[in-house]
Amino acid sequence: MMEQKTFTFPEMEYVRPDFEEIGEKAKELTARVDLAKSYEEVKSCLLEMEEFSKHMRTAVTIVSSGTPWIPGMNSMKKKTHT
């Protein structure tokens, strides 16, 4: 069985997602799906996008778990009642 490593936040590297690259990759895969001639080709594109997007989701998880509030993200601000 493969050994699992446990990380703590200070050990986890945050790499900001390149949203431009993500958008370009999505456009490329969408075009490939449009041109696909078989289910296997479509499935391949979907699996490729899933693998590609894992890194973005991980980065978002690291940031949202380790940062209580990020300027500009109103949903994360604490609300005060008067």
C-alpha positions, 0 to 999 in steps of 0.5 A: 500500500502507498504511504500517505504524507500528512501536510500542515499549512506551513508545508503546503505550497500555494501557487496562484491559479493562472485563470487565463491559462485555465480559460484557454484550456477550457476553450481548447477542450471545448473545441476538441469536444465539438470536433470529437467523432466518438465517445472516447474522444469526448471522455478523454477531453473531460478527463483531461479537464478534470485533471487540469482543474484539480490543481485549481481546486486545491489552490482554492482550498488552501487559500480558503482554509488558511485565510479567514478573510480576503479583501474583496470577497464579501461572502467571507466578511464577518457580519455585524448586527446592530 
